Each structure stands twice: as C-alpha cells, then as structure tokens.
Amino acid sequence: MRRDLITDRTTDRDDLAGLDDDETLLDSPELRARKLLPVLLTAALCVPLILILGLVLRPEGTLRITRWPNGYKRTEVTYQETPLGLVPEGPARAWHENGHLAEEGLYRAGEPTGPWRLYDQDGRLSAEAAPSPSLLPSVLSNGTP
C-alpha cells in the first residue's frame, strides 16, 4: 500500500468542527447504542411475526408424484394436511404412459373444482369441462396418498 494514500486520523475536536450533528462520528458509543436499540427491538418483533404469518398464510402442502414403470410421471397432486388426513388441495395433473399430459385441474378442500382439461394420447386438448359425477378426475385413482 502506498504511504501517501494513508492519512493520519486525529480525534481532536477542532478537526471535527466542520461536521454537522448528524454525523455518527460525533456520537458516543452509548448514544449509538441508544439509537440502534429501537431498530433491533423492531426487528426482533417483526421477524417472528413474519415467520408466523408465512406459516399461517402460505398453504403448506405435500406434493406427491407417482411414476409409470418406464419412469415417466404418472400423477402429480398436492395434498393438504387436515384433521381428517391428507386431502388434495391445489393443482393436479396426470400423464399418459407415453409421457404426454392426460389431464389437469384444480382441487379445493378435497373436491375437484374449475375446468378440468383432458388430453388425448398425443397430448392434444380433447375436452375441457367442469368436474361432475359422470366426469370425475382420475388423477387420484392413479396416485392416492
């Protein structure tokens, strides 16, 4: 390191006369600690609150994936833990044995909801309909928990 870049620092108050009161160099360690305390207390209160809200508001689920004997995915369903056990909650998909998408839809509170899309063996959309007793998604029959 070059010696001409190093400057001597003095703590003489006359040398600090040009600094305004907002400069932390003028603050004593005790004053800096008092200024930092509210920040630390706020952080100490906010971090657990954020973690708790994250656990409460974010739906935790268990993603279950089953596979065909050839290694392709068979089903992919997200399950939610409830007092009654695991129930499907969220997106669900099933694939044909050749690896093409067979059907996809959404579960809410264990029930199929919204439009379900059915695909042929080549992965082309063949039907889109709301689930009904005559057209229940077969995703769960392929991969129950």
C-alpha positions in Angstrom: 0.0 0.0 0.0 1.3 3.4 -0.9 2.2 5.6 2.1 0.9 8.8 0.5 -2.7 7.4 0.5 -2.6 6.8 4.2 -3.6 9.8 6.2 -3.3 10.3 9.9 -6.6 10.5 11.8 -6.9 12.6 14.8 -9.6 12.8 17.4 -9.1 16.5 18.2 -12.5 18.2 18.4 -11.1 21.1 16.4 -10.5 18.8 13.5 -14.2 17.7 13.6 -15.6 21.2 13.7 -16.8 21.0 10.0 -19.0 18.0 10.6 -22.7 18.5 11.4 -24.5 17.0 14.3 -26.0 14.2 12.2 -22.6 12.6 11.7 -22.2 9.4 13.7 -18.6 10.2 14.3 -19.7 12.7 16.9 -21.9 10.2 18.7 -20.6 8.4 21.7 -20.9 4.6 21.7 -23.7 4.9 24.3 -25.7 7.3 22.0 -25.1 5.0 19.0 -26.4 2.1 21.1 -29.5 4.0 22.2 -30.2 4.8 18.5 -29.7 1.2 17.5 -31.9 -0.3 20.3 -35.3 0.6 18.7 -34.2 -0.8 15.4 -33.1 -4.1 17.0 -36.3 -4.3 19.0 -38.4 -3.7 15.9 -36.5 -6.4 14.0 -36.8 -8.8 17.0 -40.6 -8.3 16.9 -41.1 -8.3 13.1 -39.0 -11.4 12.2 -41.1 -13.9 14.3 -44.3 -12.2 13.2 -43.3 -12.6 9.5 -42.4 -16.2 10.1 -45.7 -16.9 11.8 -47.7 -15.2 9.1 -45.8 -17.1 6.5 -46.7 -20.4 8.1 -50.4 -19.3 8.6 -51.0 -17.7 5.2 -48.9 -19.9 3.0 -50.7 -23.1 2.3 -48.2 -25.9 3.1 -48.8 -29.0 1.1 -47.2 -32.3 0.3 -46.5 -32.8 -3.4 -47.0 -36.5 -4.3 -45.5 -37.7 -7.6 -46.1 -41.2 -8.9 -44.3 -42.7 -11.9 -45.1 -45.2 -14.6 -42.8 -48.2 -14.7 -41.0 -46.6 -17.7 -40.0 -43.7 -15.5 -42.4 -41.1 -16.9 -44.6 -39.2 -14.4 -48.0 -40.7 -13.8 -49.5 -38.2 -11.3 -48.6 -35.0 -9.6 -51.0 -34.0 -6.8 -50.6 -31.6 -3.9 -52.1 -32.7 -0.6 -53.0 -30.6 2.4 -52.9 -31.9 5.9 -56.3 -31.6 7.7 -57.8 -33.1 10.8 -59.3 -35.8 8.5 -56.0 -36.6 7.0 -54.5 -35.7 3.6 -56.8 -34.2 1.1 -56.0 -32.9 -2.4 -55.6 -29.2 -2.5 -54.2 -27.2 -5.4 -53.1 -28.2 -8.9 -53.3 -31.8 -10.0 -52.0 -33.4 -13.2 -51.9 -36.9 -14.7 -49.9 -38.2 -17.7 -50.4 -41.0 -20.2 -47.8 -43.8 -20.0 -46.1 -42.3 -23.1 -45.3 -39.2 -21.1 -47.9 -36.9 -22.7 -50.2 -34.9 -20.3 -53.5 -36.7 -19.8 -55.5 -34.3 -17.6 -55.0 -31.3 -15.4 -57.2 -29.4 -13.0 -57.5 -27.9 -9.5 -58.7 -29.2 -6.1 -60.1 -27.1 -3.4 -60.8 -28.7 0.0 -60.5 -32.1 -1.5 -63.0 -31.5 -4.3 -62.3 -31.0 -8.0 -63.1 -27.5 -9.0 -63.0 -25.3 -12.0 -62.4 -26.5 -15.5 -60.5 -29.8 -15.9 -58.7 -30.3 -19.2 -58.4 -33.7 -20.7 -55.8 -34.6 -23.3 -55.5 -37.4 -25.8 -52.6 -39.9 -26.1 -50.7 -37.3 -28.2 -51.1 -34.6 -25.6 -53.7 -32.6 -27.6 -56.5 -31.0 -25.7 -59.6 -33.2 -26.2 -62.1 -31.8 -23.7 -62.4 -29.1 -21.1 -65.3 -29.4 -18.6 -66.3 -28.7 -15.1 -66.0 -31.8 -12.9 -69.3 -33.7 -12.5 -70.2 -37.1 -11.0 -70.0 -38.5 -14.6 -66.6 -36.9 -15.3 -64.6 -37.1 -12.1 -60.9 -36.6 -12.5 -58.9 -39.9 -12.4 -55.8 -38.2 -11.0 -56.5 -39.6 -7.5 -57.2 -43.1 -8.7 -53.7 -43.1 -10.2 -51.9 -41.8 -7.1 -53.7 -41.8 -3.8 -51.8 -40.9 -0.7 
